[in-house]
Amino acid sequence: DSNDLLCSKHLTLSLLAVAFLSSFGSSMLYGYNLAVVNSPAQYIKEFFNRTAVRRNGTGLSHDSITVLYSITVSIFAVGGLLGSLTVGMLVSKFGRKGTLVKSTVLVFVAGALMGFSRICGSPEMIIIGRFITGLHSGISLSVVPMYLGEIAPKNLRGFLGLMPSIFICIGVFIAQILGLHEVLGKEEHWPLFLSLVVAPTFIQLMLLPWFPESPRYLLIERHNIHATITALKWYRVKANIQAEVEEMQEEQRSLSSVQTISVCELLRDQTVRWQVITVLVINAGMQLSGIDAIWFYTNAIFENAGISVTQVQYTTVGTGAIEVIAGLVGCFTIERVGRRPLMIGGFSFMGVCCAGITLSLILQAHVPFMHYVSVACVVGIIAGFCIGPAGVPFLMTGELFKQSHRPAAFIVGGSLNWISNFTVGFVFPFLQMSAGAFCYLIFFGVCVGVAAYVYFIIPETMNKTFVEISQMFASRNNCELETEPLALADQLSLKKMNGYGAVEAKMGHKELLEEKYTWSDEDEE
């Protein structure tokens, strides 16, 4: 039996392919769309102005252009918030993979609107296109980690769960490179630059439908044991997957209702109170840590640090490369060191760097080399973020809940994430005007607070099944889980879900399993 368990722990080619495809066609676009409006900002504003002259005979005031451009940038987060609110409904109806495949339509519509906006002379097309890409990102930011968390064996959940965050960093990096003046950073190229999102999505649409749906969804929500076993055979090395089907069935028996619960029910459910608080803290902390402020205003910080205007774009690309490297470090170490050290270390390091930026900005009038300290602190914040806080909150949102609660948890975490993202982008410029260098101390407080919360409250979830994780929280929630431990399976009568009638569990545990699943191989043939 131990050999069978070992086989299920391997990273198979199909697991890697699904992680790559779903992250490449969905998560990467989120990173790309975050950074894509940076470099062509001036050209887009000029296009808004020229259109106004053509339509009304007069140009727009500087303030009107700024407002229009701010709407263009921030409508992405509004779309993201709305997208994240639909996740529960979509994944219950279409499944995890089905939702990813069907939502690609949004990217093609958005890409067409933004790509043809200049030819049609319509700034509205850019704004609507940005809104629709936001919708798609809102859906995929929650669905990709949910899908990967459910298809991964427990010892690879962390590794596969951080794949989307690496692709988000890669998306930012690609947008920075393509935005260089030598590549697509010239005025004539900006519609193409905005609409390039359709390319990765097209590849995803061609290949992802060939892979199976999440086995947990197929068994626990669709009660289809044939499809479950077929899917597990795709994603595991050997066909012997009894232990894993057993674990899913244990989870199924422990669910008070197999029905997916709503957000209101989740918030009222006393048995998952601390898990919900944890999701709120880590998702809000991830955005309120100041990372968005750093991403939005990297260029301004570098210019303040005395880097020449012509060199700033290359320095920004350098920070993008550091993001990708830090993300890879997190991805390859998470299964060795666990979730908690990456979160505590990442947030603490970001906190130290936020304090460092405040100090360097105060002292830079008196101490010449402080310019470089502030640049180092910006790079430090980005690296600290990408090692842990960038991906682990989404991974943990999936891990802390069982099947019935998971979609609602992703809606709560995702919507809070987008609201915090929008708030930081909107409030930071005013905060900077009023508090000056001291505004970074607010981020310092958030980072230290989240690190302390993780240290004292969150248990390590590495290598644990979803049921074990729920049991770890049960004492903190002052509740007993309704589950029977697996050892009592002898007294349970496990029903076959294939219409072959029920098997009374009077025989030994192992014989029972063999009795249940040996038919599957012949049936496949």
C-alpha positions as CSV (number, residue, x, y, z in Angstrom):
1,D,0.0,0.0,0.0
2,S,2.9,2.4,0.8
3,N,4.0,1.9,-2.8
4,D,0.7,3.0,-4.1
5,L,0.7,6.1,-1.9
6,L,4.2,6.9,-3.2
7,C,3.0,6.7,-6.8
8,S,0.2,9.1,-6.2
9,K,2.7,11.7,-4.8
10,H,4.6,12.1,-8.0
11,L,4.2,15.2,-10.2
12,T,2.8,13.8,-13.4
13,L,3.1,15.4,-16.8
14,S,-0.7,15.9,-17.0
15,L,-0.8,17.7,-13.6
16,L,2.0,20.0,-14.7
17,A,0.3,20.6,-18.1
18,V,-3.0,21.6,-16.4
19,A,-1.2,23.9,-13.9
20,F,0.7,25.5,-16.8
21,L,-2.3,25.9,-19.1
22,S,-4.7,27.3,-16.6
23,S,-2.1,29.7,-15.1
24,F,-0.8,30.7,-18.6
25,G,-4.2,31.5,-20.1
26,S,-5.8,33.0,-17.0
27,S,-3.6,34.1,-14.1
28,M,-0.9,35.6,-16.4
29,L,-3.5,37.9,-18.0
30,Y,-4.2,39.4,-14.5
31,G,-0.6,40.4,-14.1
32,Y,-0.4,41.6,-17.7
33,N,-3.5,43.8,-17.3
34,L,-2.2,45.3,-14.1
35,A,0.9,46.6,-15.8
36,V,-0.1,47.1,-19.4
37,V,-1.6,50.6,-18.9
38,N,1.7,51.9,-17.4
39,S,3.8,52.5,-20.5
40,P,1.2,53.7,-23.1
41,A,-0.6,56.1,-20.6
42,Q,0.4,59.2,-22.5
43,Y,-0.7,57.9,-25.9
44,I,-4.1,56.8,-24.5
45,K,-4.7,60.2,-22.9
46,E,-3.8,61.9,-26.2
47,F,-6.3,59.6,-28.0
48,F,-9.0,60.6,-25.5
49,N,-8.2,64.3,-26.2
50,R,-8.2,63.9,-30.0
51,T,-11.5,62.1,-29.9
52,A,-13.0,64.9,-27.9
53,V,-11.7,67.5,-30.4
54,R,-13.2,65.5,-33.3
55,R,-16.6,65.1,-31.6
56,N,-17.0,68.5,-29.8
57,G,-14.6,70.8,-31.6
58,T,-12.7,71.4,-28.3
59,G,-10.2,69.4,-26.3
60,L,-10.6,68.1,-22.8
61,S,-9.1,69.9,-19.7
62,H,-6.2,68.3,-18.0
63,D,-8.4,67.3,-15.0
64,S,-11.0,65.6,-17.3
65,I,-8.3,63.6,-19.1
66,T,-6.9,62.5,-15.7
67,V,-10.4,61.4,-14.5
68,L,-11.0,59.5,-17.7
69,Y,-7.7,57.8,-17.5
70,S,-8.2,56.9,-13.8
71,I,-11.5,55.4,-14.8
72,T,-9.8,53.4,-17.5
73,V,-7.2,52.0,-15.0
74,S,-9.5,51.4,-12.0
75,I,-12.6,50.0,-13.9
76,F,-10.4,46.8,-14.1
77,A,-10.8,46.3,-10.4
78,V,-14.6,47.0,-10.5
79,G,-14.9,44.2,-13.1
80,G,-12.7,42.0,-11.0
81,L,-14.9,42.5,-7.9
82,L,-18.1,41.6,-10.0
83,G,-16.3,38.6,-11.5
84,S,-15.2,37.3,-8.1
85,L,-18.9,37.5,-6.9
86,T,-20.0,35.1,-9.6
87,V,-17.5,32.4,-8.8
88,G,-19.6,30.3,-6.5
89,M,-22.5,30.1,-9.0
90,L,-20.2,29.3,-12.0
91,V,-18.1,26.6,-10.4
92,S,-21.1,24.8,-9.1
93,K,-22.9,24.9,-12.4
94,F,-20.0,24.4,-14.9
95,G,-17.3,22.8,-12.7
96,R,-13.8,24.2,-12.1
97,K,-12.3,23.5,-15.6
98,G,-15.6,24.2,-17.3
99,T,-15.7,27.7,-15.8
100,L,-12.1,28.5,-17.0
101,V,-12.9,27.3,-20.5
102,K,-16.3,29.1,-20.8
103,S,-14.9,32.4,-19.4
104,T,-12.3,32.7,-22.2
105,V,-15.2,34.3,-24.3
106,L,-14.7,37.4,-22.1
107,V,-11.1,37.8,-23.1
108,F,-11.8,37.6,-26.9
109,V,-14.6,40.2,-26.6
110,A,-12.4,42.5,-24.5
111,G,-9.4,42.0,-26.8
112,A,-11.5,42.9,-29.9
113,L,-12.9,46.0,-28.2
114,M,-9.5,47.4,-27.1
115,G,-7.7,46.4,-30.3
116,F,-10.2,48.1,-32.6
117,S,-10.9,51.1,-30.3
118,R,-8.5,53.5,-32.2
119,I,-9.8,52.5,-35.7
120,C,-13.4,53.1,-34.4
121,G,-12.3,56.3,-32.7
122,S,-14.0,55.2,-29.5
123,P,-12.4,55.6,-26.0
124,E,-15.5,53.9,-24.6
125,M,-14.4,50.7,-26.2
126,I,-11.1,50.8,-24.2
127,I,-13.0,51.4,-20.9
128,I,-15.5,48.6,-21.6
129,G,-12.7,46.3,-22.7
130,R,-10.8,46.9,-19.4
131,F,-14.0,46.2,-17.5
132,I,-14.5,42.9,-19.2
133,T,-10.8,41.8,-18.7
134,G,-11.4,42.7,-15.1
135,L,-14.5,40.4,-15.0
136,H,-12.3,37.5,-16.4
137,S,-9.5,38.2,-13.9
138,G,-12.0,38.2,-11.1
139,I,-13.3,34.8,-12.1
140,S,-9.9,33.2,-12.8
141,L,-8.0,34.5,-9.8
142,S,-10.3,32.4,-7.6
143,V,-11.0,29.4,-10.0
144,V,-7.5,28.6,-11.0
145,P,-6.2,28.1,-7.4
146,M,-9.4,26.2,-6.5
147,Y,-9.0,23.8,-9.5
148,L,-5.3,23.2,-9.0
149,G,-5.8,22.7,-5.2
150,E,-8.4,20.1,-5.9
151,I,-6.5,18.1,-8.5
152,A,-3.2,18.1,-6.7
153,P,-2.2,15.3,-4.3
154,K,-1.8,16.8,-0.8
155,N,2.0,16.9,-0.9
156,L,2.0,18.9,-4.1
157,R,-0.8,21.3,-3.3
158,G,1.5,24.1,-2.3
159,F,3.8,23.7,-5.3
160,L,0.8,23.7,-7.8
161,G,-1.1,26.3,-5.8
162,L,1.7,28.9,-6.2
163,M,1.9,28.4,-10.0
164,P,-0.8,31.0,-10.6
165,S,1.1,33.6,-8.6
166,I,4.3,33.0,-10.6
167,F,2.4,33.5,-13.8
168,I,0.9,36.7,-12.4
169,C,4.5,37.9,-11.9
170,I,5.4,36.7,-15.4
171,G,2.4,38.6,-16.8
172,V,3.6,41.8,-15.2
173,F,7.2,41.2,-16.4
174,I,6.0,40.5,-20.0
175,A,3.9,43.8,-20.0
176,Q,7.0,45.7,-18.8
177,I,9.2,44.2,-21.6
178,L,6.6,44.7,-24.3
179,G,6.1,48.3,-23.0
180,L,9.7,49.3,-23.7
181,H,10.1,51.9,-26.4
182,E,12.0,49.5,-28.6
183,V,9.2,46.8,-28.6
184,L,5.6,48.0,-28.4
185,G,6.1,51.2,-26.5
186,K,5.6,53.4,-29.6
187,E,2.4,55.4,-30.2
188,E,1.2,53.3,-33.2
189,H,1.3,50.0,-31.2
190,W,-0.8,50.6,-28.1
191,P,-4.1,49.0,-29.4
192,L,-2.1,45.9,-30.3
193,F,-0.3,46.0,-26.9
194,L,-3.7,46.1,-25.0
195,S,-5.3,43.4,-27.1
196,L,-2.4,40.8,-27.0
197,V,-4.3,39.1,-24.1
198,V,-6.2,37.0,-26.7
199,A,-3.0,35.0,-27.6
200,P,-2.5,33.0,-24.4
201,T,-6.2,32.5,-23.9
202,F,-6.5,31.1,-27.4
203,I,-3.8,28.5,-26.6
204,Q,-5.6,27.7,-23.3
205,L,-9.0,27.2,-25.2
206,M,-7.4,24.8,-27.7
207,L,-5.8,22.5,-25.1
208,L,-7.5,22.8,-21.7
209,P,-10.8,21.1,-22.7
210,W,-8.9,17.8,-23.3
211,F,-8.1,17.5,-19.6
212,P,-10.5,16.1,-17.0
213,E,-12.5,18.1,-14.5
214,S,-11.5,18.2,-10.8
215,P,-12.0,14.7,-9.3
216,R,-13.3,16.2,-6.0
217,Y,-16.0,18.1,-7.9
218,L,-17.0,15.0,-9.9
219,L,-17.3,12.8,-6.8
220,I,-18.6,15.1,-4.0
221,E,-20.8,17.4,-6.1
222,R,-21.7,15.3,-9.2
223,H,-21.6,11.8,-7.5
224,N,-20.0,10.4,-10.6
225,I,-17.6,7.7,-9.5
226,H,-16.7,6.6,-13.1
227,A,-15.6,10.1,-14.1
228,T,-13.8,10.6,-10.7
229,I,-11.7,7.4,-11.2
230,T,-11.0,8.3,-14.9
231,A,-9.8,11.8,-13.8
232,L,-7.6,10.5,-11.1
233,K,-6.0,8.1,-13.5
234,W,-5.1,11.1,-15.7
235,Y,-3.6,13.0,-12.8
236,R,-1.7,10.2,-10.9
237,V,1.1,7.9,-11.9
238,K,-0.7,4.6,-11.2
239,A,-4.3,3.5,-11.6
240,N,-4.5,2.4,-7.9
241,I,-6.2,5.4,-6.3
242,Q,-8.2,3.8,-3.6
243,A,-6.8,5.8,-0.7
244,E,-7.6,9.1,-2.4
245,V,-11.1,8.2,-3.3
246,E,-11.6,7.0,0.3
247,E,-10.3,10.3,1.6
248,M,-12.8,12.2,-0.7
249,Q,-15.6,10.0,0.5
250,E,-14.7,10.6,4.1
251,E,-14.9,14.3,3.3
252,Q,-18.2,13.8,1.6
253,R,-19.6,12.0,4.7
254,S,-18.4,14.8,7.0
255,L,-20.3,17.5,5.0
256,S,-23.4,18.5,6.8
257,S,-24.8,19.3,3.4
258,V,-23.4,18.3,0.1
259,Q,-25.1,21.5,-1.3
260,T,-22.6,24.3,-1.9
261,I,-23.4,26.9,0.8
262,S,-24.0,30.7,0.1
263,V,-21.8,33.5,1.4
264,C,-24.3,34.5,4.1
265,E,-24.4,30.9,5.3
266,L,-20.6,30.8,5.4
267,L,-20.4,33.9,7.4
268,R,-23.0,32.6,9.9
269,D,-21.5,29.2,10.2
270,Q,-19.9,28.9,13.7
271,T,-17.9,25.8,12.8
272,V,-15.7,27.7,10.3
273,R,-15.5,31.0,12.1
274,W,-11.7,31.1,12.5
275,Q,-11.1,29.9,8.9
276,V,-13.3,32.8,7.7
277,I,-11.4,35.3,9.9
278,T,-8.2,33.9,8.5
279,V,-9.3,34.3,4.9
280,L,-10.3,37.9,5.6
281,V,-7.0,38.8,7.3
282,I,-4.7,37.3,4.8
283,N,-6.6,38.5,1.7
284,A,-7.0,42.0,2.9
285,G,-3.4,42.0,4.2
286,M,-2.1,40.9,0.9
287,Q,-3.4,44.1,-0.8
288,L,-3.1,46.5,2.1
289,S,0.5,45.6,2.6
290,G,1.3,48.5,0.1
291,I,2.3,46.3,-2.8
292,D,-0.2,48.0,-5.1
293,A,1.1,51.4,-4.1
294,I,4.6,50.2,-5.0
295,W,3.5,48.7,-8.3
296,F,1.5,51.8,-9.4
297,Y,4.2,54.3,-8.4
298,T,7.5,52.4,-9.0
299,N,8.5,54.9,-11.7
300,A,7.9,57.9,-9.5
301,I,9.9,56.3,-6.6
302,F,12.8,55.6,-8.9
303,E,12.8,59.1,-10.4
304,N,12.9,60.5,-6.8
305,A,15.8,58.2,-6.2
306,G,17.7,60.1,-8.9
307,I,17.6,57.5,-11.6
308,S,17.4,59.3,-15.0
309,V,14.1,59.3,-16.8
310,T,15.5,57.4,-19.8
311,Q,16.7,54.6,-17.5
312,V,13.6,54.3,-15.3
313,Q,11.8,51.9,-17.7
314,Y,14.7,49.5,-17.7
315,T,15.0,49.6,-13.9
316,T,11.2,48.8,-13.7
317,V,11.8,45.7,-16.0
318,G,14.6,44.7,-13.6
319,T,12.1,44.7,-10.7
320,G,9.8,42.6,-12.8
321,A,12.6,40.0,-13.3
322,I,13.2,40.0,-9.5
323,E,9.4,39.3,-9.0
324,V,9.6,36.2,-11.2
325,I,12.7,34.9,-9.5
326,A,11.2,35.5,-6.0
327,G,8.0,33.7,-7.1
328,L,10.0,30.7,-8.3
329,V,11.9,30.6,-5.0
330,G,8.5,30.5,-3.1
331,C,7.1,27.8,-5.4
332,F,10.0,25.4,-5.1
333,T,10.5,25.9,-1.3
334,I,6.8,25.8,-0.1
335,E,6.7,22.0,0.1
336,R,9.9,21.9,2.2
337,V,9.4,24.9,4.6
338,G,5.6,25.0,4.6
339,R,3.0,27.8,4.3
340,R,3.5,29.6,7.6
341,P,7.3,30.5,7.2
342,L,6.7,31.9,3.7
343,M,3.8,34.1,5.0
344,I,5.5,35.2,8.2
345,G,8.9,35.8,6.5
346,G,7.3,37.5,3.5
347,F,5.1,39.9,5.5
348,S,7.9,40.7,8.1
349,F,10.4,41.4,5.4
350,M,7.9,43.7,3.6
351,G,7.3,45.5,6.9
352,V,11.0,46.1,7.5
353,C,11.3,47.5,3.9
354,C,8.3,49.8,4.3
355,A,9.9,51.2,7.5
356,G,13.2,51.5,5.4
357,I,11.5,53.6,2.7
358,T,10.1,56.0,5.3
359,L,13.6,56.4,6.9
360,S,15.4,56.8,3.5
361,L,12.9,59.4,2.3
362,I,13.2,61.5,5.5
363,L,17.0,61.3,5.4
364,Q,17.7,61.6,1.7
365,A,18.0,65.4,1.8
366,H,20.9,65.0,4.2
367,V,22.5,61.6,3.3
368,P,23.3,61.2,-0.4
369,F,23.3,57.4,-0.6
370,M,19.8,57.2,0.9
371,H,18.4,57.4,-2.7
372,Y,19.8,53.9,-3.3
373,V,18.4,52.6,0.1
374,S,14.9,53.6,-1.1
375,V,15.4,51.7,-4.4
376,A,16.7,48.7,-2.5
377,C,13.6,48.8,-0.2
378,V,11.2,48.9,-3.2
379,V,12.9,45.8,-4.6
380,G,12.8,44.2,-1.1
381,I,9.0,44.8,-0.8
382,I,8.4,43.3,-4.2
383,A,10.7,40.3,-3.5
384,G,9.2,39.7,-0.1
385,F,5.7,39.8,-1.5
386,C,6.4,37.4,-4.4
387,I,8.0,34.8,-2.1
388,G,4.9,34.2,0.0
389,P,2.1,36.8,0.4
390,A,1.5,36.9,-3.4
391,G,0.2,33.3,-3.7
392,V,-0.2,31.6,-0.4
393,P,-3.5,33.5,0.6
394,F,-5.3,32.0,-2.5
395,L,-3.7,28.6,-1.8
396,M,-4.9,28.7,1.9
397,T,-8.4,29.9,1.0
398,G,-8.7,26.6,-0.9
399,E,-7.1,24.5,1.8
400,L,-8.9,25.8,4.9
401,F,-12.4,24.8,3.7
402,K,-14.1,21.6,2.6
403,Q,-15.9,21.2,-0.7
404,S,-19.3,22.6,0.3
405,H,-17.7,25.8,1.8
406,R,-14.9,26.4,-0.7
407,P,-16.7,28.4,-3.5
408,A,-18.2,30.8,-0.9
409,A,-14.8,31.2,0.8
410,F,-13.2,32.2,-2.6
411,I,-16.0,34.7,-3.1
412,V,-15.3,36.3,0.3
413,G,-11.5,36.3,-0.2
414,G,-11.7,37.4,-3.8
415,S,-14.1,40.3,-3.4
416,L,-12.2,41.5,-0.3
417,N,-9.0,41.3,-2.4
418,W,-10.4,43.5,-5.2
419,I,-12.0,46.0,-2.8
420,S,-8.7,46.4,-1.0
421,N,-6.9,46.6,-4.3
422,F,-9.2,49.4,-5.5
423,T,-9.0,51.3,-2.2
424,V,-5.2,51.3,-2.1
425,G,-5.0,52.5,-5.8
426,F,-7.5,55.2,-5.1
427,V,-6.4,56.4,-1.6
428,F,-2.6,56.2,-1.9
429,P,-2.0,59.4,-3.9
430,F,-4.0,61.4,-1.3
431,L,-2.3,59.6,1.5
432,Q,1.1,60.4,0.0
433,M,0.1,64.1,-0.3
434,S,-1.1,64.4,3.3
435,A,1.4,62.1,5.2
436,G,4.4,62.3,2.9
437,A,7.1,59.7,3.7
438,F,5.1,58.6,6.8
439,C,2.4,56.9,4.6
440,Y,4.6,53.8,4.4
441,L,4.3,53.4,8.1
442,I,0.7,52.4,7.7
443,F,1.8,49.6,5.4
444,F,4.5,48.7,8.0
445,G,1.7,48.3,10.6
446,V,-0.4,46.1,8.3
447,C,2.5,43.8,7.4
448,V,3.6,43.3,11.0
449,G,0.0,42.7,12.1
450,V,-0.6,40.0,9.4
451,A,2.7,38.3,10.2
452,A,1.7,38.2,13.9
453,Y,-1.7,36.8,13.1
454,V,-0.2,34.0,11.0
455,Y,2.3,33.2,13.7
456,F,-0.2,32.9,16.5
457,I,-3.4,31.7,14.9
458,I,-2.9,29.7,11.6
459,P,-1.7,26.1,11.9
460,E,0.6,24.6,9.2
461,T,-1.5,22.9,6.5
462,M,1.4,21.3,4.5
463,N,0.7,17.6,3.7
464,K,-2.7,17.6,5.4
465,T,-5.9,16.4,3.9
466,F,-8.9,18.8,3.8
467,V,-10.6,16.9,6.6
468,E,-7.4,17.0,8.8
469,I,-7.2,20.8,8.3
470,S,-10.8,21.2,9.4
471,Q,-10.1,19.1,12.5
472,M,-7.2,21.3,13.4
473,F,-9.5,24.3,13.5
474,A,-12.4,22.5,15.2
475,S,-11.0,23.0,18.8
476,R,-10.4,26.7,18.1
477,N,-14.0,27.0,16.8
478,N,-15.3,25.2,19.9
479,C,-17.1,22.6,17.7
480,E,-17.0,19.0,17.0
481,L,-16.8,17.9,13.3
482,E,-19.7,15.7,12.2
483,T,-17.3,13.2,10.6
484,E,-16.6,9.7,11.7
485,P,-12.8,8.9,11.6
486,L,-11.8,6.6,8.9
487,A,-11.1,3.7,11.3
488,L,-14.8,3.4,11.8
489,A,-15.4,2.7,8.2
490,D,-16.0,-1.0,9.1
491,Q,-19.2,0.1,10.8
492,L,-20.4,2.3,8.0
493,S,-22.2,1.0,5.1
494,L,-20.6,2.7,2.1
495,K,-22.8,3.0,-0.9
496,K,-21.5,2.5,-4.3
497,M,-22.4,5.4,-6.5
498,N,-22.4,3.5,-9.7
499,G,-25.8,1.9,-9.5
500,Y,-24.4,-1.5,-8.6
501,G,-26.3,-1.4,-5.3
502,A,-24.7,-0.9,-1.9
503,V,-21.9,-2.8,-0.3
504,E,-22.5,-3.5,3.4
505,A,-19.2,-2.8,5.3
506,K,-19.1,-6.0,7.3
507,M,-15.9,-7.3,5.7
508,G,-12.5,-5.9,6.5
509,H,-11.6,-2.4,5.5
510,K,-9.1,-3.3,2.8
511,E,-11.3,-6.0,1.2
512,L,-14.1,-3.5,1.1
513,L,-12.0,-1.1,-0.9
514,E,-10.9,-3.7,-3.3
515,E,-14.4,-4.9,-3.7
516,K,-15.5,-1.3,-4.4
517,Y,-12.9,-0.3,-6.9
518,T,-11.6,-3.3,-8.7
519,W,-14.5,-3.1,-11.2
520,S,-13.4,0.3,-12.4
521,D,-10.5,-1.0,-14.5
522,E,-12.6,-3.5,-16.4
523,D,-15.3,-0.9,-16.9
524,E,-12.9,1.6,-18.4
525,E,-11.9,-1.0,-21.0
